[in-house]
Amino acid sequence: MSSLIPDHRDHFQLGVCHYPEHWPRDRWERYAEQMKRLGIAYARIAEFAWSRMEPRPGEYDWGWLDEAVEVLHAAGLKVILCTPTATPPAWLVRAHPEMLPIDHEGRRRNHGGRKHYDHASPVYREHSRRITEALARRYGAHPAVVGWQTDNEFGCAETTRSWGGASAVRFRSWLDARYAGDIAALNEAWGNVFWSQEYNDFGQIDPPNLVCEFPNPSHVLDFYRFASDMVVEFQEEQVEILRRFSPDRWVTHNYMRLFDEFDHYATSTCLDFATWDNYPTGGVEYAAFSPEEKTRWARTGHPDLVSINHDIYRGMKGEKRGAWVMEQQNGQINWAPNNPLPATGAVALWTVQAWAHGCDVVSYFRDRAATIAQELMHSGLLRHDETLDIGGQEVAGLELSGRPCADVQTPVVLLHDYESLWVQNAQPHAQAATYWEQLLLFYGVLRAMGVDVDIRHPEQDLSGYRVIIAPAIQLMSERRAAAIRAAATNAIFVAGPRFAYRTETGRVHEDGQPGPLKDLLGCKLRNFDGMRPGLTVRAGTHEVGIWSECYEPLGGETLVRYEDGPMQGQAAVVRHRNAVTIGAWSAPLIREVLATLLTEAGIRVMDLPDGIRIARRGEAVTWMNYNQHPAPLPDGTIMPPVSFEVRVGG
């Protein structure tokens, strides 16, 4: 965290996304008054308003924004002002078409949506800095402006990576710098002797798209790193300007649900805290659920799909509190394959869930439902006719605002790393064996046992945790291995499948998995099995599907063996002192192993009913029922459907 102490850190507050440029001027005071009546403290504005700020090159029109800020200020609302760089205006695109991104199929994307720019484009970066500085100079000291949001949802609509144009040019110079001008070093790192992929100079290298068959995974990894670094640079340029012209205001960015196209830890380094945009019903639509499961959670969202994001973004800066939800769904959305209305009580439940997982502010999207353009079927707190919609009614009835914002304290941490995500998803080996699904496999087991979880990067400070779990950390450098070995000295350490399978450049360790951490785990990989749907094996008494791997113990003790299949008799779970390796995708097996280890570490293990979740913040214990029917708690209390109960002290 920076030295700034944002004004929201003491007590939980609410916000809303507000679009004065969408509405007649005579409605602005009415909307501001409505926000105050609903208990709203913050209004986020102007993230998509570049064409109104600068309708023609160099011709600024600040009058409308001046008035909008003053109206909100007069109503006692705090303003979050956004840089408008997510939506470059048409005049800029037509003057500089070279700023547009190139998609994976080699096609130039056009104006008419949003995020239509290449992060590596020098001309676009120049205009981004220019509009950011103009905005910061004008409003940076305004008493209503308490903080800033950069851009909007980096990478939305698959725009992190441009596969040509400015990015193709910059990628070559990025590689030249990374490998210190030594093309032989790059060829060695990527293993380019394979399929005669060796290069003579960096100018021969293109982005890894439109190739015959599969691209080299090390080439892909470095391109993803490059694209991520371009987002980091883009972010840092804006943040530096905002801090220079708007001192003593905090700066954040609104990330997306389980988004993986760039390294969020790196982009968050320059921020004061992270925020994310929470749309639970959309998350269900895009989840790897069966049709029956999607139907079950269609109106409430799946509790773990929501809470894992709260825990990721709370930990983005290594903090135990302070994250926001910058956009919270409060009715139907418009962008998923199907967009059902949330269940009665869901908006209130999602709000308290955010608070219980360490969020200090929840900001709803949006105030009044849009009557124009792409989002006219997306709900707001107000309907199109300005009457209070179902989400607005639930917000009006909330008694959560003002609750203390204590830390989330847990002795359990899951390790998470975007580079491991990229290499796993580039070569999943079994179609369903994605990084997020593997992480969620372990996370869901812990949440179903009533265990609170921190999520951290493997090279953050891990001291103080009693149990450290690495569900899917595949990339392992010597530096990272040393950090993990040190962290595991005073904790129980659990490794999941494919742990430490690759080196930092994406190659397999010459002595196999887990490379430099054989001494910690006391075993090494023998075989792995990427199974198609319907194909299973048994590990102990548990059925295993999708992925399994077996180990040769090297001083470790075999806890569970495979009972059938090609790896019959081989070790599925190995323990070596305080380190345990689990090689099978099986929630019951993982639960059995983790329950034993958690109990050994003095951590209470529960058996929560399906659809019931618990979260602890400070002295408050929050019980949540995501079922659309009453459900019992372990103490026999019956919770109403789609509801929550906050208990203090137990």
Steps between C-alpha positions, in 0.01 A plus 500: 500500500620851431529758776154626411222395736186516285193656658303175472720288727312528831140410419326318218340727241304481174555656161343511156615542139346820366478628142386864494591526131221249425222709656337842458652768720173554689521144646844523661398646837217249525738209447751635752224535760380146425854368558513663842161357596629153411801544727747546215827675593701479174424572135733372228486709184647571155680175412346495150461872433806596293292613200314745727818624670683552171249502212768604250880480512631737766157657557394429858146538633507484879179689570271199532751310719557807719126512565471125559776505761346802672153341511640188666711709737201713601308183585780386730624222271866410452617477140718230344624647173620271223746542219293454179759300308287185465302671221714697255282735292440448129706802397809354669449158341455648154810716539708209630364164385839350586396519868234233450565147629540192280303193608627142515382439143703793370204736453510865599225584749304819448330787678144441618535308826762561768862413582594552135868574549836323509671551837836514322397771254727804555251740344216374717716510812579865419129586479424296812755703695368825354132447593598363842708806575229739379245330724732485801601865466137611495352281774799373695451740791119514496368430852237259367756279323630250754651243265568388145434193289733438207344403167237224538526121517837446337476225239120504463389330176839326457692825449805442721696347214537656160643242260656742253559867429667696778511196727684289244767769467531559875504125575827463312670777695355360825657161421830665406508667843386188689772285346766777505532498124601132494283314247676174592378543858143539374532191279625301799229632735223418253648168385490622140705208370165320508327515157783719366364811671839664556537871423804695378386836634213651698353663189391156376262445791124560473222456756409130534173502304395369157760223514451152361407256777604612852719798590805447720373533861811692609441746213139533620610553861737782408241665276249490784763647732568774245130585458461509878798734529335736250195520728730566796674783313169646388368491856816646653501793258150601605564447870815714494307788342211468745731499800689803366194718436259354757704430814339350810236319294500124467526319166351164405389292201192281454599147403273223372382162628766226470668695222838367397648682201748706704680483833270681742764501774737697276231746390396557862846593630445872431140505634375569851255208490327277246135495399305255287166476321263236640230350277407166662237382251735561209769304681270197513422524128869481411597244766597140420177374658254243375171640366334386821752685717464814290125487550540449873722807548354715221325748732740510795843444350725228634640611837855380432519660155430833667703463817817382325512835323451688827790305647723546195453875483519549877843337482621677188701745712569246774227658715231344717241767425444807284389366161184632334234368272490786250210356301247280680217334309164616634256343251520328165811549288507509119822339379481130593345225281199508737417780743244401765376732771674438833303333777335718762765578759797428272620861470502541878674163537770593247557827684547340840716228345735771371522664843554164673792422266681824575352754258467851639269641231243350263404719205198402292482503123318722418268772638231517230466233231629621164244587235761504222753287315665171601386486864131596470397152626728524806330593825582783739387594849229697318296366212479682168199691635699612809309281746700293747583158354528179704872550565441858606232385741742255662771765525249734664429234763862416579625560851862426417638845427714624790607156620867494611759396241718263699767274353432152370721273710566145382789257551444344154632635170465384140777594256403649163716601205400627155808363323416150621147561377626591152718192459237260636225634276732500198548123544223365727553143369141425598246746365338562837827523695522878504681706761188666640320167536797353685521801732123491559519129578714568808330830584150349491604216731634748756191722486270199536692417822436851635863609462586863422771539239755760395628488142853621438774501240766239586764771537299719739556485875361165618618518859241430766294246305460158651393331176631602156333338198630522142215356290643583156842667524669347196782746422795461736817708488784465748392832656143383547612162629709672767203716605268200526757290685544780755124552541442128551751480785239590762182391323332197354554520124265339245584467130238426235533332161774625264668690782845621387472321166678772298792738516466877480524492118233231466727200450467185711768462769780277371457276806120509473224625727529656761847617397677688781238404761548123513662545840188675629242259356697178537376363167522545125253458214471163327202544266198722440164414344277756326164326486212563265146551640365177643840340550589455867736318735490441877743644753438323829121495529447809283415536134737721301418667169664748258854484643716265704873462554710254696829539684813314592564563872848635581485473876131591509221273622221388267165591657268401214553269201316454171284190515452448126594636159847534344646641825358227726705460815685829453494790746222758455572688825844524663605656830853604589527658845271806483454492119220311324457450124156423355496386137132427433199709402253373758318734737427222755865388501624859537251556782615186680866602482445868582265428789773294666763767442278788614413316819868431557562876465230578758250637246134416545345294221124507442266311268280773357173413329504547125447864408588631847816704551665677792748789510671670794604863519628636828256386767215452252401159366277513192285204398367501143238280334520495119224242469157607381356293782546500879815321617630391841817629664721265703341630823152408376395854410294512180606774262240646264572472127751745347583665831779588739550530874781694664593385849750688711732292713396158375 
